[in-house]
Amino acid sequence: MTSTTPPAATPKRVRVHHLREAKERGERITMLTAYDALTAQIFDEVGTDVLLVGDSLANTFYGHRDTLPITLDEMIHHARAVAGAVHRALVVADLPFGSYEASPLIAHASSVRMLKESGAHAVKFEGGRRVAEHVHLLTSTGIPVMGHLGFTPQSENVLGGKRVQGRGEEAAEALCADALALQEAGAFAIVLEMVPAPLAARVTEILAVPTIGIGAGPHCDGQVLVWPDMAGLGDWSPRFAKRYGQLRTALIDAASAYNDEVRSGEFPGPEHSFAE
């Protein structure tokens, strides 16, 4: 979408049922990560449908090697900043590693904290059939859940690194079964990360709820990118990401110009100073 405003048919405030309606109409869903109020406000203003407060902030902003170190308290802190800045987008917050896996009750307690303390509208966590009971408890008590299948970063050590998932008939069948289990449990959408495009198309076809792809080809109902990858803020981005800007270059130029002007005495000039 090249427009800076959402389609006329979309609501003023995006709710979970609007995503399913978009799938039924054949409209693509846009989703970006956001971790702070400034970027969240910008992404909201241009009509991004969903803002994901992803545990990817562990890598992108805290400098960790993977997503595992981020805590629930830290996720709530960032989700509060995002939720407080938006007017239209649906805000989904990741439950971090260790905050939901052990039992449905633990997942419920973490999700209640997330929604009550941050103002996020929904939670997302990883896994298929093994967390279907968790999803069912949450959705049956009023907590919307987005699923996450394929490459699941919190399980990177078990998966053997950042590897494409769902290759081969057995793995493909397992992923389809996981997707159907999440839908049956009440998930309103499912992220598919780093899976072959034909498999993502198959999952999208068999589900009534929308799929959101990241490294999963063009046939999902929507797409998500980590925003520093999308905007070219880092010095590297994954193969499946497309850079829509060059913020790293722009910031380097701006910071360098600032340093030069301060050192030369050019800044602050008369126009940036207060008269007596």
N, C-alpha and C positions, 0 to 999 in steps of 0.2 A: 504494500500500500504506500503510495507516494504522498497522499494527502496528509496535512498536519492536523486534521480533525477526523473523529470517528465517523463511520457511515451513518446516514440519517436514520436508518432503521434500528440502530443500537440504542440501548437505554441510557439515561443520564447516570445511573448507578448500575454497574455490572453486578449481577447476582449469579449464583451457581446455575440456576435454571436457564439463564440467558446463554450460557455456553452450550448447553444441549440444544437449545433452539437454534443457535448459530450453526451447529453441525447439521441439523435437520434442513436448514435453508441452504447449506453448502457454502457458508461464509467462513473464511479462515479466521482463526483466533490468534491475536498477537500477545506475546508474553515476554517480559524482560525481567531480569533480576534487578533489585534495588535494595540498597542498604542504608540509605540516609535520606533526609527530608529534601535536600536540594535536587538530587537526581530524580527522586520519586515524583516530585512536583512537575519536573520537566516531562518525564515519561507520561504522566497522567494528563498533562495539558495537550499532548499531541495525540491522545486517544488510544494509548496502549490498553488492551483489555484487562490483562492480569499482570500484577507485579508480584514477583516471587522474592521474598526475603530468604534467599538460599543460604544453606550452610557453606556454599562456595565462598562466602566472605572470609572463611578461615584461610583460604589460599590467597584470595585477591587483595584483602585488606589487612589481615593479621600476619601474613607472611608465613603461614604454616605450609608444610609439604603436602598435606592432604586435609580432608574435612574433619577428621576425627577429634582434634583438640577443642573445637568450639563447644561452648557450654549452653545450656538452656537459658541461663540468665543473660548471656551475651546475645543470644538469638532474640530474646524478648526485648532487650534494649534497642536493637536495630529495627525490629518489627514495629515498635512503638513510634520510632522516628518516621518510618514509611507510612504507617497507617494514619498518623496525624497530619500528613501532608497532602493526601489525595482526596479527590472529590468524586471520581468516577470509577477508577479501576478497582477490580477485586484484588484484595491483598491476601496472599497465601504465604504462610510461614513454614519453613522446614522445622521438623523436630530433629534435633541433633543426635548423633550417635550416643547410645546409652540412656536415652530419655524415654524410650517406648518399647524396646524389643522384648523385655523380660515377661511382660504380661499385658493383657488388655487394660487392666486397672491402672498400671503405671502409665500406659499410653494415654489413658483418659485423664489422669491427674496432670500430666505434662501439657496436654491440649487445653484443659480448663485454664491452667496458668497462662498459657500463651494467649488465648482469646481474651481473658479478663484483664490481664496486665498490659497487653500491647495494643489491643483494639483490632488485631488482624481478623479477617473474616473466615479463614479456613486454615487447616494445617495440611502438610504433605509429609509423608514418610515412605521409606523404601521397603520393598518386598511384595511378594504375591500371596500365594495360598497360606504361607506361614503367618501372615499378619491379617488374614481375612477376618478373624475373630475380633482383632483390635478395631478394624474398620467398622465392623458391624456395631460394636458397643458405642463407638464414638458417634456414628451417624444416627443411631437410635436414640441418642441423648441430645441431639441438636447440634453436633459439631461436624461441619462439612469436611470431607477428607478427599484430597487429591492423591492418587497413587503414583508410584515410580517404579518402572521395570526396565529391564535391559542391563546396561552397566549401572550399577548402584555404587556410587563412590564410597559410601560408608563400609562396604564389603570389599574394598579394593585389595586388602591383604589376602582374603580368601580367593578372590577371582584371579589373583596373579598379576595385578596391575591393571592399567587402563586398556582393556581389551574389548573388542566388539563381542556382543552376546547374541545368542539365538542362532548361531550357525549350525547347520545340520538339522535333519528332520526331528530328531528327538528333542533337541534344545528348542526348536521352533514350537513344537507341540506343547512343551512345558510352559513356554512364555505365553502362548495363547490361553492355556488353562489358568495361569496366574491372572491374566487380564480379565477373564470371565469371572473368576472368583472375586476379584476386587469389585467388579461391577455388581455382582450379586450381593456383596456385602454392603453396598451403598456408596462407593466412591463416585464422585461427580465428574471426574476426569482422570486421565492417566498419562503421565510423562513417559515417553519411550526414548531412552538414551542409548546411543551407539548400538543400534541393531540394524541389520540389513534392510534396505529400503523395501524389498518385496515382502518381508515379514511385517514391517510396520504397516504396509498397505493392507495386508491380510488382517492384522489385529484391528485396524481402523474400520474395516468392513464388517467384522463380526460383532463389534461393540456398538451399543446404542449411545454410550457416553463418549465425549470427544477424547481424542488422543492429541498430545502435545509433543512434537518431536524435537530432539536435539541430537544431531548426528544420526537421524533416522530417515533421511530422504524427504521427498516432497509430498508424499501422499497422506501425511497426518492431517488432522483437522486444524492444527495450529502449530506454531513454532515458538521456541524459546531460545534465547542466548544469554550468556553471562554478559552483563552490559560492558565491562571493560574490554572484552573481546570484540563486541559489536562496535564499540566506539574507537578502537585502536589505542587504548590507554596503556596497555602493557607492551613489552618488547617481544612478546610471543603470543600466539593464539592457536587453538587446536585446528586441525585440518578442516573440520566441519563448520567452523565459524567464518563468517564474512565480515570484513571490516567496513563499516559505513562511515567512518571518520578517522582522523589522525590526531586524536587528542594528546598522545604522548609528544608528538612533534610540536603541537601548538603550545603545550605547557613548557616544554624545553625552551622554545623561543621566548615565551612570555617571562619565565623566570630568569633567563639569561639577560634579557633587556632590562628587567628590574635591577638585577645585580649591577649591571654596567652603569645605570643612571644613578644609583645610590653611591657607588664608588667615585663617580665623576662629579657628584654634587648637583647633577641636573634635577634629581628628584629628592625632596619635594621642591617644586618651583613656586613662584608667587601665587599661581592659581590654585595651589594645593595647601596654602597656608592661611591662617586667620590674621586679619589686620588687627591692630590694637584698638 
